[in-house]
Amino acid sequence: MDSPCVACCKLNHDKICTGCYRHIEEIVDWNKRSDAQQLQILQLCAARRQNIDAQSSPTSAITSAEWQSAKLALALKKQRQLS
């Protein structure tokens, strides 16, 4: 499934992109998700869109540190699930 990325990556205070409405962990892990998981994320994005568009909270571009932190958090989460 194609990524919903619109090349406008800016995170709000909840670490959700205001371009595609995915959480940073969903962005980082998109290509490793099954089609069913990706579809579920897209459904979450549709629900988030209304809430996020109604707010006018500050945003910031995704930094390399945030990207790496999200990757590490996902790796640790998966490791705990396997234990």
HELIX and SHEET records of a PDB file:
HELIX    1   1 ILE A   24  VAL A   28  1                                   5    
HELIX    2   2 TRP A   30  LYS A   32  5                                   3    
HELIX    3   3 ASP A   35  ALA A   54  1                                  20    
HELIX    4   4 SER A   64  LEU A   82  1                                  19    
SHEET    1   A 2 LYS A  10  LEU A  11  0                                        
SHEET    2   A 2 SER A  60  ALA A  61 -1                                        
END                                                                             
